[in-house]
Amino acid sequence: MPVLSDIKIDLNAREVVLALHQGRKAPPELIDQTQEIIEQYKSLLHPLAIYKWVRVLGVNGEKVLLDTGRDGNKLRINIGAHFDLMSKAELALVSVVTIGGELDECVRDLNKSDHILEAYLLDSVGVVALAQIEEVIRSLAEKEAESRGWGVGYALAPGSLRGWPLEGQADLCGLLPLEQINVRLSDSNILIPFKSASGIIGIGPNYQSKKVESICQFCTRADTCWQRRK
Ligand code: SF4
């Protein structure tokens, strides 16, 4: 199963701070401090991604039926009320991405030693790094769709898409050998390391878009997310 390990993370302190301030003016001193943090801690980033293409056999009610590719086994995943976002999909890219656990450990240590701002900025850098790995996965979906003359759907994730609870991660993760990227799913369906994410992107001839869009308007975190796109 494909594992991506040669993933380039290109962190820009100004972009991190602007995102934190939701596009408003970024204080120069905060940009400088974020730049120092990037320089000091960038070696803690260990970006990895694993993915698999699966055939989408249909959508029924709130459930999407996938062909797992294992001896004809099928998997029915319940993605909730916005199931229509997958109704045009013929293929789906299922993925898990991670930056590894070292950065989170460092954030914990910084918090314990009362370096609260440093911890906050480092944590934010980790979030931006994770988003960049997710972009790599989106780009894979876009390229595959383009090569077939198809379009792409939205990037959907359990715990983010309204109506698709975090427990849904178990379905997606069951399709991927997570140990190959040093990730595991806890009993409460949390990905460990924490800065990891699972998702699914549908592609098919009836999608119009060439770019994978975020589902911010359908996202459970839309009110608080500083990465919200629209
Ligand atoms: S609101 Fe934030 S978490 Fe939700 S889809 Fe948009 S960027 Fe992702």
Boltz pocket constraint, residues with backbone or C-beta under 6 A from the ligand:
constraints:
  - pocket:
      binder: B
      contacts: [[A, 160], [A, 214], [A, 215], [A, 216], [A, 217], [A, 219], [A, 220], [A, 221], [A, 222], [A, 225], [A, 226], [A, 227], [A, 228], [A, 229]]
      max_distance: 6.0
